[in-house]
Amino acid sequence: MSAILYVKWNGKRFPVEFTGTKELQDTTVRELKATCHHITGIDPKFMKINAFGAYMTQDDLPLSAYGLRSGCFITLKTMVKYRFSSLKKLAFQVLNF
């Protein structure tokens, strides 16, 4: 039976599916960030993930260390540096098109 985490980001929600509860529990924060990178395009080094009101700051810890289980919602946030660098790139593309 599959297990799902729901990620809230930029006013949207998307599911991250795992093959089972064991895989969800054993997946590290780093691996979750890599999955979110594939969906959002945000570089993992600019991500912050919030679960139950606390940021998951240890990339090497498994999701189970943060109490995550199937059906939980987490919030993906980006750091300010990423937002500004993205705006710079977009402005450069628009001005030089």
NUKE-906316 format. One record per atom (N, C-alpha, C): residue in one letter; x, y, z. Coordinates in pm, whole numbers. Example, Ala and Ser with C-alpha at 12.3 -4.5 7.8 and 13.67 -1.06 7.14 Angstrom:
REM residues 2
<A,<1319,-569,780>>,
<A,<1230,-450,780>>,
<A,<1320,-330,780>>,
<S,<1285,-225,708>>,
<S,<1367,-106,714>>,
<S,<1290,3,787>>,
END
This chain:
REM residues 97
<M,<84,-118,0>>,
<M,<0,0,0>>,
<M,<88,124,0>>,
<S,<55,222,-84>>,
<S,<139,341,-95>>,
<S,<114,439,20>>,
<A,<210,525,40>>,
<A,<201,630,142>>,
<A,<223,764,71>>,
<I,<154,867,116>>,
<I,<160,997,49>>,
<I,<183,1109,150>>,
<L,<274,1200,115>>,
<L,<290,1327,186>>,
<L,<236,1435,93>>,
<Y,<176,1537,149>>,
<Y,<127,1648,70>>,
<Y,<213,1770,96>>,
<V,<263,1828,-12>>,
<V,<351,1943,-2>>,
<V,<274,2069,-43>>,
<K,<273,2168,44>>,
<K,<214,2298,12>>,
<K,<327,2389,-32>>,
<W,<308,2452,-147>>,
<W,<409,2542,-199>>,
<W,<345,2641,-296>>,
<N,<373,2767,-275>>,
<N,<332,2871,-367>>,
<N,<180,2869,-394>>,
<G,<102,2844,-290>>,
<G,<-43,2842,-303>>,
<G,<-100,2715,-364>>,
<K,<-15,2615,-385>>,
<K,<-58,2488,-444>>,
<K,<-25,2374,-350>>,
<R,<-89,2262,-375>>,
<R,<-59,2139,-300>>,
<R,<-30,2029,-400>>,
<F,<75,1954,-374>>,
<F,<103,1840,-460>>,
<F,<142,1720,-376>>,
<P,<104,1600,-423>>,
<P,<136,1478,-348>>,
<P,<275,1426,-382>>,
<V,<341,1372,-282>>,
<V,<466,1299,-302>>,
<V,<436,1157,-257>>,
<E,<442,1065,-352>>,
<E,<400,928,-323>>,
<E,<521,838,-297>>,
<F,<504,750,-200>>,
<F,<605,650,-162>>,
<F,<545,513,-181>>,
<T,<628,412,-202>>,
<T,<576,276,-225>>,
<T,<510,218,-101>>,
<G,<549,267,14>>,
<G,<489,219,139>>,
<G,<534,303,257>>,
<T,<480,269,373>>,
<T,<512,342,495>>,
<T,<660,334,527>>,
<K,<720,219,507>>,
<K,<862,199,537>>,
<K,<948,294,453>>,
<E,<917,305,324>>,
<E,<995,395,239>>,
<E,<979,540,286>>,
<L,<858,581,321>>,
<L,<836,717,371>>,
<L,<918,740,497>>,
<Q,<915,647,589>>,
<Q,<988,662,716>>,
<Q,<1138,668,696>>,
<D,<1190,592,599>>,
<D,<1334,583,576>>,
<D,<1390,692,485>>,
<T,<1306,759,411>>,
<T,<1351,866,321>>,
<T,<1408,981,404>>,
<T,<1522,1033,359>>,
<T,<1584,1145,432>>,
<T,<1525,1278,384>>,
<V,<1548,1381,462>>,
<V,<1505,1515,424>>,
<V,<1571,1555,292>>,
<R,<1697,1519,275>>,
<R,<1769,1549,150>>,
<R,<1699,1485,30>>,
<E,<1656,1362,45>>,
<E,<1587,1293,-65>>,
<E,<1451,1358,-93>>,
<L,<1383,1400,11>>,
<L,<1255,1470,-7>>,
<L,<1277,1602,-81>>,
<K,<1382,1674,-45>>,
<K,<1414,1799,-113>>,
<K,<1444,1774,-261>>,
<A,<1513,1664,-291>>,
<A,<1543,1630,-430>>,
<A,<1414,1603,-508>>,
<T,<1320,1536,-445>>,
<T,<1190,1511,-508>>,
<T,<1117,1642,-532>>,
<C,<1119,1730,-434>>,
<C,<1055,1861,-448>>,
<C,<1123,1943,-558>>,
<H,<1254,1927,-572>>,
<H,<1328,1996,-678>>,
<H,<1276,1955,-815>>,
<H,<1251,1826,-834>>,
<H,<1200,1777,-963>>,
<H,<1063,1835,-994>>,
<I,<985,1860,-892>>,
<I,<849,1911,-912>>,
<I,<848,2062,-930>>,
<T,<929,2134,-849>>,
<T,<922,2281,-847>>,
<T,<1033,2350,-926>>,
<G,<1146,2282,-944>>,
<G,<1260,2345,-1009>>,
<G,<1346,2426,-914>>,
<I,<1309,2430,-787>>,
<I,<1386,2505,-687>>,
<I,<1507,2422,-645>>,
<D,<1622,2487,-640>>,
<D,<1744,2421,-594>>,
<D,<1726,2384,-446>>,
<P,<1754,2258,-409>>,
<P,<1737,2216,-270>>,
<P,<1811,2300,-167>>,
<K,<1922,2360,-203>>,
<K,<1996,2440,-104>>,
<K,<1922,2568,-67>>,
<F,<1820,2605,-144>>,
<F,<1739,2723,-113>>,
<F,<1603,2686,-53>>,
<M,<1584,2560,-18>>,
<M,<1456,2514,37>>,
<M,<1459,2507,188>>,
<K,<1342,2534,245>>,
<K,<1316,2508,386>>,
<K,<1186,2430,389>>,
<I,<1183,2323,466>>,
<I,<1062,2243,478>>,
<I,<1013,2248,621>>,
<N,<887,2283,636>>,
<N,<824,2299,767>>,
<N,<725,2186,788>>,
<A,<737,2121,902>>,
<A,<642,2016,941>>,
<A,<601,2038,1086>>,
<F,<473,2042,1110>>,
<F,<420,2059,1246>>,
<F,<475,2184,1314>>,
<G,<499,2291,1237>>,
<G,<545,2418,1294>>,
<G,<694,2430,1316>>,
<A,<771,2330,1274>>,
<A,<916,2335,1292>>,
<A,<985,2303,1159>>,
<Y,<1099,2371,1135>>,
<Y,<1174,2344,1013>>,
<Y,<1255,2216,1028>>,
<M,<1260,2140,919>>,
<M,<1342,2019,915>>,
<M,<1481,2062,871>>,
<T,<1569,2083,966>>,
<T,<1701,2142,939>>,
<T,<1811,2039,916>>,
<Q,<1789,1916,952>>,
<Q,<1892,1813,938>>,
<Q,<1864,1727,815>>,
<D,<1936,1756,706>>,
<D,<1910,1687,579>>,
<D,<1935,1537,583>>,
<D,<2018,1491,676>>,
<D,<2051,1348,682>>,
<D,<1954,1266,767>>,
<L,<1865,1332,836>>,
<L,<1768,1258,920>>,
<L,<1654,1202,836>>,
<P,<1603,1085,876>>,
<P,<1487,1031,805>>,
<P,<1361,1109,842>>,
<L,<1263,1104,755>>,
<L,<1137,1174,779>>,
<L,<1069,1127,907>>,
<S,<1093,1002,944>>,
<S,<1032,948,1067>>,
<S,<1081,1023,1191>>,
<A,<1202,1079,1185>>,
<A,<1255,1155,1299>>,
<A,<1174,1282,1325>>,
<Y,<1105,1327,1223>>,
<Y,<1021,1447,1235>>,
<Y,<874,1411,1256>>,
<G,<845,1283,1271>>,
<G,<709,1239,1300>>,
<G,<616,1235,1179>>,
<L,<674,1240,1059>>,
<L,<589,1238,939>>,
<L,<537,1098,910>>,
<R,<413,1095,868>>,
<R,<349,969,830>>,
<R,<256,997,712>>,
<S,<204,895,653>>,
<S,<118,911,536>>,
<S,<0,1003,567>>,
<G,<-28,1094,474>>,
<G,<-138,1187,489>>,
<G,<-100,1321,549>>,
<C,<24,1334,597>>,
<C,<68,1461,657>>,
<C,<91,1568,549>>,
<F,<74,1692,591>>,
<F,<103,1807,506>>,
<F,<232,1871,555>>,
<I,<318,1909,461>>,
<I,<437,1985,492>>,
<I,<436,2111,406>>,
<T,<508,2212,449>>,
<T,<513,2337,374>>,
<T,<655,2359,323>>,
<L,<666,2385,194>>,
<L,<794,2414,131>>,
<L,<807,2564,118>>,
<K,<916,2618,169>>,
<K,<943,2761,158>>,
<K,<1078,2780,92>>,
<T,<1093,2894,25>>,
<T,<1222,2924,-38>>,
<T,<1286,3040,36>>,
<M,<1417,3039,36>>,
<M,<1489,3147,101>>,
<M,<1491,3269,10>>,
<V,<1506,3385,68>>,
<V,<1499,3512,-5>>,
<V,<1600,3516,-119>>,
<K,<1720,3465,-99>>,
<K,<1823,3470,-203>>,
<K,<1771,3406,-332>>,
<Y,<1703,3294,-318>>,
<Y,<1654,3225,-437>>,
<Y,<1551,3310,-510>>,
<R,<1462,3372,-436>>,
<R,<1357,3454,-498>>,
<R,<1420,3568,-578>>,
<F,<1518,3638,-518>>,
<F,<1578,3750,-587>>,
<F,<1660,3705,-708>>,
<S,<1731,3596,-697>>,
<S,<1810,3550,-811>>,
<S,<1718,3506,-924>>,
<S,<1604,3449,-892>>,
<S,<1509,3410,-996>>,
<S,<1453,3532,-1066>>,
<L,<1422,3636,-988>>,
<L,<1370,3759,-1047>>,
<L,<1474,3825,-1137>>,
<K,<1601,3819,-1095>>,
<K,<1708,3876,-1178>>,
<K,<1717,3802,-1311>>,
<K,<1712,3669,-1306>>,
<K,<1720,3589,-1428>>,
<K,<1602,3620,-1519>>,
<L,<1483,3628,-1462>>,
<L,<1363,3657,-1540>>,
<L,<1373,3796,-1603>>,
<A,<1416,3896,-1528>>,
<A,<1431,4032,-1580>>,
<A,<1534,4033,-1693>>,
<F,<1644,3963,-1677>>,
<F,<1748,3957,-1779>>,
<F,<1692,3894,-1907>>,
<Q,<1614,3786,-1893>>,
<Q,<1556,3719,-2009>>,
<Q,<1458,3809,-2082>>,
<V,<1375,3880,-2005>>,
<V,<1275,3968,-2065>>,
<V,<1341,4084,-2137>>,
<L,<1441,4144,-2073>>,
<L,<1507,4261,-2131>>,
<L,<1594,4226,-2252>>,
<N,<1641,4104,-2258>>,
<N,<1731,4064,-2367>>,
<N,<1665,3972,-2468>>,
<F,<1533,3968,-2471>>,
<F,<1468,3878,-2565>>,
<F,<1455,3951,-2695>>,
END
